[in-house]
């Protein structure tokens, strides 16, 4: 990582489907969300969402650009998938 560019690191972070990895630009600002927003259901049922998102969580509304949401209702991190139930297998 010491010898890579900031753009290369940002590219790797953007590949993280869950949004667990994030980056912020030195000049300010954050990742630009995909447009249009897309929702893809995985074979096991979880939902991979990319775009300009507003996600309701027990801690309040979170602005996201990427998220993997639970499709089975068994996640302990609702609405996010924690791979605890059948949709995360």
ZIZI-V640602 format. One record per backbone hydrogen bond with DSSP energy under -1.0 kcal/mol. NH is the residue of the N-H (numbers start at 1). CO is the residue of the C=O. Records with the same first field share a line. If there is no record, write none. Layout:
NH->CO / CO
This chain:
4->1
9->5
10->6
11->7
12->8
13->9
14->10
16->13
25->29
28->25
38->50
40->48
42->46
45->42
47->69
48->40
49->67
50->38
51->65
53->51 / 64
55->62
57->60
60->57
62->55
64->53
67->49
69->47
70->79
80->77
81->68
88->85
